[in-house]
Amino acid sequence: MKSALIIFVSLLGMFTTYATGASDRKDPLIGKSYSVTGEKAWKTEYEDSKVLIESCHIVYTSQGNTTNHERVIFRYTNRTTGNLKISFGRKMVYNGVCYGCDKTDKKFTLELSAHQSKEFSEENKDKTYYIFSKDLKSTITKTLDSFELTNIETIVQ
């Protein structure tokens, strides 16, 4: 009976992962993982002939410090045949309060090789690649209402 229950729970977990499109990414050396909720549905935030900037919502967990956050992650794609430098600002509204609205000097920058894409990962995990959205354990009470990328500048090198 116990082995039948284990098999049932395993099959249920496999079905749930398949049916919802959920996936986990883990780095055993760091002890962190993040889960993508549903299909990884990228939303276009900005595009022109040089760059495509997309966002996606994920659930980010860390066994080491018990982080359990919802985050908006970003993917940046260079559409050119040369190296591309991207810089931009952000306005973020948490619980009705705008952060970054009065600071036009705060810039995020990254560089991409020809036709390269970079997105949030264990290698690319600084705040250029994500925005905190919500603490799923409710330790942090602020919740992201909206965000906007501002002053986007691109230089082909």
Phi, psi and omega in degrees: 000318181297318180292326177295322178294318179297316179297316180299313180297320178297314179296320178298317178298317179295317179297315181299316178297316180293315186292324182268348182077011182290147176215155178241145174237132183227147173237100187297338180286329183262334180079025179244154175213159170222147182245137175268127181274119181068198175295147179285086186272101179280136178246131179287124178260328181199142173205146170211194184289344183260325189218149171236125177242124182235158177230160180205145177268134175226166169254124183250124179234152177222119179292327184299312181241017176056032174293136175216087186241152164267135180228152168261120180254159183238148172235131181245130182235125175277121180264006185255171178268001178244175174290145185232131173253128181243135172224148183195165173247178178218144167243128180232135179249119177244124179048042176084358181251128182274128175250128181094357181289329181258005182242094180273353182272345179286117183235141170256139180224151172204160179236139180233141172286171180307128177058020180275147171239143174226141177218170178306133176198181176295334177277327182244075186238015174281175189289356170295332188256357178203161172232133173296132180249311185196142174271117184284351174262358179064022174288317175263127188270342181285143181229136181291124175270315182196166174212161178215134172276134185233159174047050181285124179234139178230139177229120176275128183253000000 
